[in-house]
Amino acid sequence: MKSAIELAEVTTDDPHAGLPEPEELGALSGCLDLYSADVDGLDTDGRIALARRAEEAALRRRSAHYQSEGASFDSYAGRHIFANSRGFAGEYRSSSCSLGVVPGGAGWGIDGARCLASFRALAGAPRAARADRAHRRRAAPCAG
């Protein structure tokens, strides 16, 4: 924070920089579905189980002599808060999660390539995975 304030003190004025007038600010109504409690509420055992299922699924797509360096489940849940000197104050919550599998050994197509799929909610993961299957096959041969 201190360095940002110091930088602001030595910066020259820019007549084109600044915040819009309050009447120029827009607004969004309704839920944008950026947060899902299922991501935030999944316990450690559930996260481990999902990572193991992702690894098993990737290995099923290949013959038995291929290896895996493991799988991962990552998640984020947070609140974003914004405020400015013109009176605007707002916030929103967001969440996301991802499953990754790291293939090992020869034969995966791309040595060391990581197969990764990201989701806003666990409930949407299977649907999103099916919709994105063709893209993932082109981008990372180990995904399927």
C-alpha positions in Angstrom: 0.0 0.0 0.0 2.8 2.4 0.9 4.5 2.0 -2.5 1.2 2.7 -4.3 0.8 5.9 -2.4 4.4 6.9 -3.0 3.9 6.3 -6.7 0.7 8.3 -6.8 2.6 11.3 -5.2 5.3 11.4 -8.0 3.0 10.7 -10.9 2.1 13.7 -13.2 -1.5 14.7 -13.8 -3.4 13.0 -16.6 -6.5 15.0 -17.7 -7.9 11.9 -19.4 -7.5 9.6 -16.4 -10.1 9.3 -13.6 -13.4 7.9 -12.6 -16.6 8.3 -14.6 -19.3 10.6 -13.3 -21.8 8.7 -11.0 -24.5 9.0 -13.7 -22.2 7.3 -16.2 -21.9 4.2 -14.1 -23.9 1.1 -15.2 -25.6 -1.5 -13.1 -26.3 -5.2 -13.5 -29.4 -6.8 -12.2 -29.8 -10.4 -11.3 -27.4 -13.2 -10.3 -24.4 -13.7 -12.5 -23.7 -17.2 -11.0 -20.1 -16.4 -10.1 -20.3 -18.1 -6.7 -21.3 -21.6 -5.8 -21.4 -22.8 -2.2 -20.7 -26.4 -3.3 -17.1 -25.4 -4.2 -16.6 -23.6 -0.9 -18.3 -26.4 1.2 -16.5 -29.4 -0.2 -14.4 -31.0 2.5 -10.8 -32.3 2.1 -11.9 -35.9 1.6 -14.2 -34.9 -1.1 -11.5 -32.9 -2.9 -9.1 -35.9 -2.7 -11.8 -38.2 -4.1 -12.4 -35.9 -7.0 -8.7 -35.7 -7.8 -8.5 -39.5 -7.7 -11.5 -39.9 -10.0 -10.0 -37.4 -12.5 -6.7 -39.4 -12.5 -8.6 -42.7 -12.9 -10.6 -41.3 -15.8 -7.5 -40.1 -17.6 -5.8 -43.5 -17.1 -8.9 -45.3 -18.4 -8.5 -43.4 -21.7 -5.1 -44.8 -22.2 -3.7 -48.3 -22.2 -2.4 -49.9 -19.0 1.3 -49.2 -19.5 0.9 -45.5 -19.2 1.7 -43.8 -15.9 0.4 -40.8 -14.1 2.3 -38.3 -11.9 -0.9 -37.6 -10.0 -3.9 -35.4 -10.0 -5.0 -32.2 -8.2 -8.1 -30.4 -7.1 -7.7 -26.6 -6.6 -10.4 -24.3 -5.4 -11.1 -20.6 -4.7 -13.9 -18.9 -2.9 -13.8 -15.2 -2.1 -15.5 -11.8 -2.0 -14.5 -8.9 -4.2 -15.1 -5.5 -2.8 -14.8 -2.2 -4.7 -15.2 1.4 -3.6 -14.2 4.8 -5.0 -14.2 8.4 -4.1 -17.3 9.1 -6.2 -19.5 7.2 -3.8 -19.6 3.8 -5.5 -19.4 0.8 -3.3 -20.2 -2.7 -4.4 -19.2 -6.3 -4.0 -19.7 -9.8 -5.3 -18.7 -13.3 -4.3 -17.0 -15.8 -6.7 -15.8 -19.3 -6.6 -14.0 -21.7 -9.0 -12.4 -25.1 -8.9 -10.2 -27.1 -11.2 -9.1 -30.7 -11.7 -5.8 -31.5 -13.2 -4.0 -34.7 -14.2 -0.3 -34.8 -14.9 0.7 -37.7 -17.2 4.0 -39.4 -16.8 6.1 -41.6 -19.1 6.1 -41.9 -22.8 3.0 -42.3 -24.9 0.8 -39.5 -23.6 1.4 -37.5 -26.8 3.0 -34.5 -25.0 5.5 -35.5 -22.4 4.6 -33.7 -19.1 1.5 -32.0 -20.5 -1.1 -31.3 -17.8 -4.8 -32.0 -18.5 -6.9 -29.3 -16.8 -10.5 -28.5 -16.5 -12.0 -25.5 -14.6 -15.5 -24.9 -13.3 -17.5 -22.2 -11.4 -19.5 -24.9 -9.6 -19.1 -28.6 -9.0 -22.7 -29.2 -10.2 -21.6 -27.8 -13.7 -18.5 -29.9 -14.0 -19.8 -32.9 -15.9 -21.8 -30.7 -18.3 -18.9 -28.4 -18.9 -16.5 -31.3 -19.4 -18.7 -32.8 -22.1 -19.1 -29.4 -23.8 -15.4 -28.8 -23.8 -14.3 -32.4 -24.6 -13.4 -31.7 -28.3 -11.3 -28.6 -27.3 -9.4 -30.5 -24.6 -8.6 -33.4 -27.0 -7.0 -30.9 -29.3 -5.2 -28.9 -26.6 -4.1 -31.8 -24.3 -4.1 -35.3 -25.7 -4.3 -36.9 -22.3 -7.7 -35.4 -21.6 -10.8 -37.1 -22.7 
